[in-house]
Amino acid sequence: MARRIESNASRTADMTCGCRAISYLESKPLYKSDDWVAPQLLPRKLQLLIQIPIARRLLSRVLGPEGIYEWVIARTKYIDDVFRQADAEGFAQVLLFGAGFDSRGCAFSPN
């Protein structure tokens, strides 16, 4: 029997991607992220479901333990700010370890 990590994404990666996808659609500035890729990584049914504000609120509460949604969003915003600062300082490359569904490679790639 294959272990979950070998056959599917980890639950942590799924949960983090879900939080980031929901935060992209937030109207409150403190919760809103710039992660336009995360919603596209979700299964189609979830992509449609998170378009409904009440469903987003409910999902943000059931994705994990109490406070996890807020923690993921705060962490995401902090790391994104570090990336922007590194870019402003001229860093040419950033290495992500254990990134899971991390979409910063797309979001911060030069056009």
FENJO-V492182 format. One line per field, one symbol per residue. ss: DSSP state (A for helix, B for strand, O for the rest). phi: phi as a letter, one per 30 degrees, with the letter a starting at -180 (. if undefined). burial: b if it has 24 or more other ideal C-beta (glycine too) atoms within 12 Angstrom, else e. A space follows every 50 residues. Layout:
ss: ???
phi: ???
burial: ???
This chain:
ss: OOOAAAAOOOAAAAAAAAAAAAAAOOOOOOOOOOOOOAAAAOOAAAAAAO OOAAAAAAAAAAOOOOOAAAAAAAAAAAAAAAAAAAAAOOOOOOOOOOOO OOOAAAAOOOO
phi: .ddeddcbddddddddddddddddcdcdedcdccdddeedddeeddeddd dceddddddddcdadejdeddddddedddddddddddddjdcabccchdh cdcdeddcddc
burial: eeeeeeeeeeeebbbbbbbbbbbbbbeeeebebbbeebbebbeeebeeeb eeeeebeebbeebeeeeebeebbeebbebbeebeeeeeeeeeeeeeeeeb bbbbeebbeee
